[in-house]
């Protein structure tokens, strides 16, 4: 059942990563206001040969993930020859977002549109990138925000913490979500001796990898 849920989630995310219609980002000013206010944890579920060999570990994340991911998005936007604009705001965008139950596409509520207009006027933006609301997105999960699974000694799946929403800064229309698939980030695991017994230093690798992952995600989305 969990596998079916995860596969459905992956398909949903990949679907969200593409825009609903062609959008040109050429020579755009793209604001980055990436903040996750919740306390993130890295959850690792390992499925062994038998149920007695299953393990679950929860690692608190003390590093400033927002800073790492923001740096990644800024680099990725530069890679596409667009102009990244780091937004310094206290806006919690999750308070102004709603999601479609059909395809998980995002929509700004009227108050959110007003906030976007304020940001657009101040920074002269073409598009705005904000963090996905993980609390609602992973509703039902005991540990939200970042988690991965292994089966035996192989990486089974990884839900990253660098998914972000992109809106047209002029119309407020949802453009799409940045995302990269397992194929694009699985190399981060290659140096692990035994992914079922991660050391703290290896957990930190996953956290610091978020910057590179965000760079890839932005480079692919805004190309």
N, C-alpha and C positions, 0 to 999 in steps of 0.2 A: 504493500500500500504506500509506504514511504517513497519507494522508488518511482511509482506511478506519479505521486505528487511532485517529486523533484523533476521528472522528465517534463511534466506539464508546465512547471515553473520555468524550466529552461526554454521551452518553446515560446512561452509567453514573453520572456525577457528578450529573446532574439527577435521576436516579432516587434517588440517595442523599440528595438534599436534602429529600425528603419523608419524613415519619415513617411507619412501618409501620401504625400505627393512630392515631386522633385522640388528641392529648395536649393537655391544657390547661396553659398556662404562666401563667395569670392570677395576679398577686400572688406570683410565685415569686422565690426567692432563687437567682440563677444565678451560679455561680462561674466565673471566667475564669482558667485556668491555661495560657496560650498560650505555648509555647516551641518553637522549632525550633533544635536544637543544631548542625545541619550548617551549613557555610558555603554560603550561597545565592549563586547566580549568575543573572543575567538572560540568557537565550539568545535571540537573534534570528536566525531563518532567513528569508531573503528569496528568493522564487522569481521569477526574471526571465523575460523572453520566451524566452530560450534557456538551456541548462544553463550556458553560459559567463557568464551574468549572475546566476547564483545566488550569494548571499553568506551568510556565517554569522559572527556576532559573539557573543562571550561577555563580558559585563560583570560584574565582581565587585561584590557589594553590600556596602558598608561601613556603610550606615546601620543603625540598630537596628530591624530589621523587626518583631521581637517587640513592641517598645514601641508602634510605630505601629499594628499590627494589634490589640493589646490595647486601645488607646484607642478604636479603631473599634468593637470588640465591646461595650465598656462603653457607648458612646454609643447603639449600636443597641438594647441591652437596655433602657436608660432610655427610649428612644422607644416601647417596648411597655409601659411602666408596670410593668415588673418591676424588681427590685433587683439590679444587678450587684455582685458581690463579687470583688475582685481577690485571687487566691490567690498567696501568696508561698511557693512550695515549690521544692525541688530535685529533684522527681520528674521523671524522663524517662519519660513515659507510653508512648513508643514501645517500651520494653522490656516492656511489659505488655499489648500489643495483638496481636490476630490478626484476619485479614480473611477473609471468605468469598470463595471463588473464583467463586461463582455471581453474587452481586450486590454484592460489595465492602463489605458491611456489616461493621461493626467489633464486636469482642467483647473484653471485658476478661478476661485470664487470672486464675486464682485469686489470684495475688499482686497483680494490679491491683485486684481487688475489695477486698482488704485495705487497699491504699493509699487507695482511694476512701472506705472506711469511716472511715479516720483523718481525711481531709479533711472529710468530712461532719460528723463529730463536733466538729471544731474550729470550723468555720464555719457550721454549721447550714444546709446547702444543700438545695435541692430538685433542682437540676440542676447538672451540671458540664460545662464546655466546654473541650476540650483540642485541641491542634494535631494535624492529620493527619500520619501517619508518611510523609513524602514519599520517603524513601530506598526503602522497599518499594513504595510506591504507583506511583512512576514507574520501576520497575525496568526496566532496558534502555535508558533514556534517558541520553545522554552528559552532559547537563546537567539536573539535577533541581531541583525546587522552584518555579521560575518560568520560563516561556518563552512566546514568542509567534511567530507567523509572519505574513508579509505576502506577497501575491501581486500583482506589479506595484506599484501604489501604494496598494493597499487592504489593510486589516487582514483577515487570513484567520481567525485564531483566537488565543485567549489562554487559557492555563491559569494561573489565579491562585494566589497563595501564601496566600490567606486562607481556604482550606477548613478547617473545624474539625469535630470530633466532639462530639456532645452525649449525655451519659449521665444517666439517672435516678440521682440521688445516693443514694436509699434502696435501690433494688433492684439497681442496677448495670447495668440494661438499657440497651442502645443505643437511642437515640431517633431519631437521624438526623444528617445532615451539613449544615452551612450552605453555601450556594453561590448565586451569581448568574450568570445567563447573559450571553452577549455583548451582548444588547440592553440590559442594565442598566449596563454599564460601557464600552461602545464610545465614549462621548462624550469619554473622556479622550484619544483620538487626534485629535480634530477640529482641533487647532491645529498639528499636525505638518505642516511643509511637504512633506517627503518621508520617508515612514516607512521607506524602504529605506536611508536614510542618516541615522540618528539621531545627534544630537549628545549629548554627555554630559549636558547640562542636561535634554534630553528624556527620557533614561533615568531621571534622578532623578525626573521627573514621574510616571513609572510606579511608582516605588518609593513615593513619598509618597502616591500615589493609593490605596495599599493600605489606608490608614486609612479613607478614604471608602467603599471597597469593602466592608470589614469591617462598617462601620456599616450599609450597605444589606443585607448578607447577614444580619446579626443581626435587623434590623428586620423583614425578610420571614419569617425562620424562627420568631421568637418571637411574632409578632402573633396 
